[in-house]
Amino acid sequence: MQNKVVVPGKVKKDKDNNKKYKIEKEKGSESDVTIDIVDDGDYLVEKLSIDGLPTNMTDGNPITWINNFSVKKNGQYINQRYFVSIPDIGSSRLIIFDGNGNPYYYTGEIKNNKFELTDGDPAIGHWP
């Protein structure tokens, strides 16, 4: 079980779009990501540490974590559409970990390094 540790000062809200956030990396192995929330509202976006996340998939493949963050509205993790933009991972498989159960391979569409999520507490990684 991951202990959720907030990393302060790593989330930048877009000046021109209050539904767009840049989540900066903490460690050298991570990358910056951008999220675009579809619905209006007041959101709390926090960068979370990747420490304590699973290191391997259930099939044994190692995970390289890209970033870890949470999105809350009214104090609760959201369960609504938003888009995540990541650096190009080439032919690697995208991995999502929502803190429940095991990490899983993302099966949705990734277009121009952007994909859709609804879970407000994801960690994002890839293999290989």
N, C-alpha and C positions, 0 to 999 in steps of 0.2 A: 504494500500500500504506500503510495507516494504521500509524503508530507508536503502539503502545498505551501511553498515559501514565496512570498511576493518579493520581487526584485524592483525596488523603487527607481524612478527616474528613467525608465526604459520605454514608456509609452508616450507617443507624441500625437496629439489630436490635430487633424488638418485644420488650418485656419479658415479655409474656404468651404469646407464640407464637414459638418459636425457629426456625420455618420462614418467618417473615414479615419482610421488610426494606423500609425506605424508602430510596430512592436520591434524594438531593437534587440539585437542579440546580447547575451551576457558573456558567453564563453566563445572561444575561438572556433569551436566545432559548429556553432549555431550560425544562423543567418537571420537578417532582418526580414520581417513579413509585413504585409499591409492587409488590413481587413476593411471591407465595405459592408456596413449593415444596411439591409434593405428598408426596414421600417423606421419611422421617426420615433424619437424617444430620448430619454436621458440615460446614457449607458456609463457603466464603470468598467473600463478595460484595464486589466492588470497583467504585467509580465510575470510569469512564474518560473521558478528555477527548474532546470531539467534534472537536477540531482534526485535520485531515487526512482526515476522512471525505469521501466523494464529495459534490459539491454539486448534482449533477443525476442524474436517472434516465437510462437509455439512450435513452428517448424524448424527452429534452430537458427534461422537467419539473423545476423546482427542488425541492430537498428542504429542509424545515425540520426540523432534528433536535430531538427531544423529550428524549432522554437516551441515554447509552451506558454499558454496565456489563458485568461478567463474573460468572459464577457457577461456582465450582470446588468439587470434592469430591475429596479425596485428591490435590490438586495438579493435577488435570485438569479441563478444561472439562466441565461436565455434558452429558449427552445424555439428558435425562429431562424429564418434564412439570413445568411450573410455569406460574403465571398472572401476568400483568402488568396492573396497573391504571394507566390513564393519564387525563389530563384529557380532557374532551370535545373531540373534533376535528371535531364536526359532520359535514358531508358530505365532508370531506377523505378521501383514501385513505391508509391506514396503510402505511408503508414499513419494511422490515426489511433490515438489512445485517449479514451474519454474518462479514464479512471475507474470504469466499471468493467470487470472481467479482464480480458486480454486485449492487447493491441490488435488491430486488424488492417488488412490491405484495403485501401480505398478503391471502390469499384465504380465510382461516378466518373463523369467526364472532367478532364483537365484540359482547358483550352487557354492557350497563351499564358501558361503557368498560373492559371487562376481556376479555383474550384469552389464548390458550394458546400457549406456545412450548416447544421442547425443546432449542434451541441455547443453550449456556452462554456465548456471547460475542456478544450482539446489540447493534446500535445501532438505535434506534427513531426514526422520523421520520414526516412526513406531507407530502402535497401536496394542494391548495395550502395 
